Amino acid sequence: RCCRVCKVLSHEVCHMFGLRHCVYYNCLMNGVAFLEEMDSKPLWLCPVCLRKLQSSLEFDILDRYHEMMQFFSQFGGDFTEDVDWLHKRVQYLDQKLPQTSMSVHGVRSKTMSKPKK
């Protein structure tokens, strides 16, 4: 299953960037022992793990979500729910941070352009 491969690969790449197994929320970085357990985990990082990765890689969260939405849209079926989640998350963040983006330290920055739709 394509979705399972993306989850495992994303989980392992996050380990390469220093993230450990998550114990805070239902998260991509939760440890798993069985395929069924992996299938039940989201393709998303929880707020704690997302912040750790953002701090390490210094990316803009809205830009990341827009790029992920574009990537997953190419594959349709397996990722329909994921694209819907991303779309809702982007709408929420756009309302909370109008005409701004989140910098690496969570500070609003007006120097960055608004992500493409």
HUJOUR-V43162 format. One line per field, one symbol per residue. ss: DSSP state (@ for helix, = for strand, . for the rest). phi: phi as a letter, one per 20 degrees, with the letter a starting at -180 (. if undefined). psi: psi as a letter, one per 40 degrees, with the letter a starting at -180 (. if undefined). Layout:
BEGIN
ss = ???
phi = ???
psi = ???
END
This chain:
BEGIN
ss = .@@@@@@@@@@@@@@@..................@@@@@@......@@@@@@@@@@@...@@@@@@@@@@@@@..@@@@@@@@@@@@@@@@@@@@@....==.....==........
phi = .fffffffffgfffgfenfdfececfbgeffcdcgffffeefedefgffgffffffdldeffffffffffffffdlhfdgffffffgfffgfffffcflcceefemefcefeffgfd
psi = hdddddddddddddddeehihhedihideiiieidddddeiieiiiddddddddddefihddddddddddddddebcdedddddddddddddddddfhfiihadeehhhediihii.
END
